[in-house]
Amino acid sequence: MNDKTDVSRKEESTAGTQATLTPPVDVFEDATGITLLADLPGVPKDALHLHVEAETLTIEGEVALEVPEGMEATHAEVSLPRYRRVFTLSRELDTDQVSAEFRNGVLTLRIPKAQHAQPRRIEVEVA
Amino acid sequence: MYRSLFPHDMLAELDRLQREMSRSFDYSPSIRGMARGGVPAMNVGGTPHSVEIYAFAPGIDPASIEVHIEKGVLVIAGERASALPARETKANVHIDERFSGAFRRVVTLPDDVDPDKVTARYRDGVLHISIKRRETSLPRRISVQ
């Protein structure tokens, strides 16, 4: 998420003006963080935009299919070339440490909990 | 952090509702149907030389996808394992929307395709199947003697 400025500009231009598909997601949480999986089929790696600002996570992607010249679509279930979904994060999540992997159209995001929010085992000292 | 009873993302809910409604109303006159909303989602198109099928099947090992054509019917089948943590682990599932399990979809092909000239490529989670049409069915200009 180094290219934050670039991505945020992109978001301003597309937000709210174009219809988008909502990608299905799985979200699960363990003691150390939250894992999010999102299905974004047809999106090449360079057309995926992840954006974290304050406590908002935005996932955006543009579909790019190899279409032969002169093709006429006869049936379309994926009818929009754009995905977008916004999540509100919570305070205990460490947004600086988000890691992302994008493979075969599936985005895997790992958002760890901040150090202070992780469970700790407190050793009992015997006097 | 549990899923809210009153979802705040109304647009996403409307989108889901619309998908479900179209699933129940959008019947096809073909006897083999072309029902929407199946897994994987499909886009179909054609050029004068080929029929192009795009199956949106993210997160699947390409080697495990079964594609075959039999008597003018294209079948795409496979399986996607659930990514959710096992029940025994100490993890809470907050949202569970992604498809998991076995899938199978069938498409009736036009009569003029050549089942021997098929290419299938898997890229960015989309299976693109291109089937050439028979040369004899291509539009031709007939010269007048």
HADDOCK unambig.tbl for C-alpha pairs under 7 A between the chains (distance, minus, plus):
assign (segid A and resid 22 and name CA) (segid B and resid 12 and name CA) 6.40 0.50 0.50
assign (segid A and resid 24 and name CA) (segid B and resid 97 and name CA) 5.31 0.50 0.50
assign (segid A and resid 24 and name CA) (segid B and resid 98 and name CA) 5.34 0.50 0.50
assign (segid A and resid 25 and name CA) (segid B and resid 95 and name CA) 6.79 0.50 0.50
assign (segid A and resid 25 and name CA) (segid B and resid 96 and name CA) 6.61 0.50 0.50
assign (segid A and resid 25 and name CA) (segid B and resid 97 and name CA) 5.40 0.50 0.50
assign (segid A and resid 25 and name CA) (segid B and resid 98 and name CA) 5.56 0.50 0.50
assign (segid A and resid 26 and name CA) (segid B and resid 95 and name CA) 5.02 0.50 0.50
assign (segid A and resid 26 and name CA) (segid B and resid 96 and name CA) 4.62 0.50 0.50
assign (segid A and resid 26 and name CA) (segid B and resid 97 and name CA) 5.77 0.50 0.50
assign (segid A and resid 26 and name CA) (segid B and resid 98 and name CA) 6.01 0.50 0.50
assign (segid A and resid 27 and name CA) (segid B and resid 93 and name CA) 6.06 0.50 0.50
assign (segid A and resid 27 and name CA) (segid B and resid 94 and name CA) 5.38 0.50 0.50
assign (segid A and resid 27 and name CA) (segid B and resid 95 and name CA) 4.84 0.50 0.50
assign (segid A and resid 27 and name CA) (segid B and resid 96 and name CA) 6.65 0.50 0.50
assign (segid A and resid 28 and name CA) (segid B and resid 91 and name CA) 6.52 0.50 0.50
assign (segid A and resid 28 and name CA) (segid B and resid 92 and name CA) 5.44 0.50 0.50
assign (segid A and resid 28 and name CA) (segid B and resid 93 and name CA) 4.19 0.50 0.50
assign (segid A and resid 28 and name CA) (segid B and resid 94 and name CA) 5.44 0.50 0.50
assign (segid A and resid 28 and name CA) (segid B and resid 95 and name CA) 6.94 0.50 0.50
assign (segid A and resid 29 and name CA) (segid B and resid 91 and name CA) 5.31 0.50 0.50
assign (segid A and resid 29 and name CA) (segid B and resid 92 and name CA) 5.11 0.50 0.50
assign (segid A and resid 29 and name CA) (segid B and resid 93 and name CA) 6.37 0.50 0.50
assign (segid A and resid 30 and name CA) (segid B and resid 90 and name CA) 6.28 0.50 0.50
assign (segid A and resid 30 and name CA) (segid B and resid 91 and name CA) 4.35 0.50 0.50
assign (segid A and resid 30 and name CA) (segid B and resid 92 and name CA) 6.42 0.50 0.50
assign (segid A and resid 39 and name CA) (segid B and resid 58 and name CA) 6.21 0.50 0.50
assign (segid A and resid 41 and name CA) (segid B and resid 56 and name CA) 5.68 0.50 0.50
assign (segid A and resid 41 and name CA) (segid B and resid 57 and name CA) 6.68 0.50 0.50
assign (segid A and resid 41 and name CA) (segid B and resid 58 and name CA) 5.24 0.50 0.50
assign (segid A and resid 41 and name CA) (segid B and resid 124 and name CA) 5.92 0.50 0.50
assign (segid A and resid 41 and name CA) (segid B and resid 125 and name CA) 4.66 0.50 0.50
assign (segid A and resid 41 and name CA) (segid B and resid 126 and name CA) 5.76 0.50 0.50
assign (segid A and resid 42 and name CA) (segid B and resid 124 and name CA) 5.17 0.50 0.50
assign (segid A and resid 42 and name CA) (segid B and resid 125 and name CA) 5.94 0.50 0.50
assign (segid A and resid 42 and name CA) (segid B and resid 126 and name CA) 5.55 0.50 0.50
assign (segid A and resid 43 and name CA) (segid B and resid 124 and name CA) 6.06 0.50 0.50
assign (segid A and resid 44 and name CA) (segid B and resid 124 and name CA) 5.90 0.50 0.50
assign (segid A and resid 70 and name CA) (segid B and resid 47 and name CA) 6.01 0.50 0.50
assign (segid A and resid 71 and name CA) (segid B and resid 45 and name CA) 6.12 0.50 0.50
assign (segid A and resid 71 and name CA) (segid B and resid 46 and name CA) 5.26 0.50 0.50
assign (segid A and resid 71 and name CA) (segid B and resid 47 and name CA) 4.68 0.50 0.50
assign (segid A and resid 72 and name CA) (segid B and resid 45 and name CA) 5.29 0.50 0.50
assign (segid A and resid 72 and name CA) (segid B and resid 46 and name CA) 5.39 0.50 0.50
assign (segid A and resid 72 and name CA) (segid B and resid 47 and name CA) 6.36 0.50 0.50
assign (segid A and resid 73 and name CA) (segid B and resid 44 and name CA) 5.92 0.50 0.50
assign (segid A and resid 73 and name CA) (segid B and resid 45 and name CA) 3.93 0.50 0.50
assign (segid A and resid 73 and name CA) (segid B and resid 46 and name CA) 6.46 0.50 0.50
assign (segid A and resid 74 and name CA) (segid B and resid 44 and name CA) 5.67 0.50 0.50
assign (segid A and resid 74 and name CA) (segid B and resid 45 and name CA) 4.97 0.50 0.50
assign (segid A and resid 75 and name CA) (segid B and resid 43 and name CA) 5.45 0.50 0.50
assign (segid A and resid 75 and name CA) (segid B and resid 44 and name CA) 4.97 0.50 0.50
assign (segid A and resid 75 and name CA) (segid B and resid 45 and name CA) 6.66 0.50 0.50
assign (segid A and resid 76 and name CA) (segid B and resid 42 and name CA) 6.54 0.50 0.50
assign (segid A and resid 76 and name CA) (segid B and resid 43 and name CA) 4.32 0.50 0.50
assign (segid A and resid 76 and name CA) (segid B and resid 44 and name CA) 6.34 0.50 0.50
assign (segid A and resid 77 and name CA) (segid B and resid 36 and name CA) 6.84 0.50 0.50
assign (segid A and resid 77 and name CA) (segid B and resid 41 and name CA) 5.97 0.50 0.50
assign (segid A and resid 77 and name CA) (segid B and resid 42 and name CA) 5.67 0.50 0.50
assign (segid A and resid 77 and name CA) (segid B and resid 43 and name CA) 5.75 0.50 0.50
assign (segid A and resid 78 and name CA) (segid B and resid 41 and name CA) 6.84 0.50 0.50
assign (segid A and resid 78 and name CA) (segid B and resid 42 and name CA) 6.93 0.50 0.50
assign (segid A and resid 78 and name CA) (segid B and resid 43 and name CA) 6.54 0.50 0.50
assign (segid A and resid 104 and name CA) (segid B and resid 58 and name CA) 5.59 0.50 0.50
assign (segid A and resid 104 and name CA) (segid B and resid 59 and name CA) 5.10 0.50 0.50
assign (segid A and resid 104 and name CA) (segid B and resid 123 and name CA) 6.68 0.50 0.50
assign (segid A and resid 104 and name CA) (segid B and resid 124 and name CA) 4.49 0.50 0.50
assign (segid A and resid 104 and name CA) (segid B and resid 125 and name CA) 4.30 0.50 0.50
assign (segid A and resid 105 and name CA) (segid B and resid 58 and name CA) 4.82 0.50 0.50
assign (segid A and resid 105 and name CA) (segid B and resid 59 and name CA) 6.12 0.50 0.50
assign (segid A and resid 105 and name CA) (segid B and resid 124 and name CA) 4.69 0.50 0.50
assign (segid A and resid 105 and name CA) (segid B and resid 125 and name CA) 4.29 0.50 0.50
assign (segid A and resid 106 and name CA) (segid B and resid 58 and name CA) 5.85 0.50 0.50
assign (segid A and resid 106 and name CA) (segid B and resid 59 and name CA) 5.48 0.50 0.50
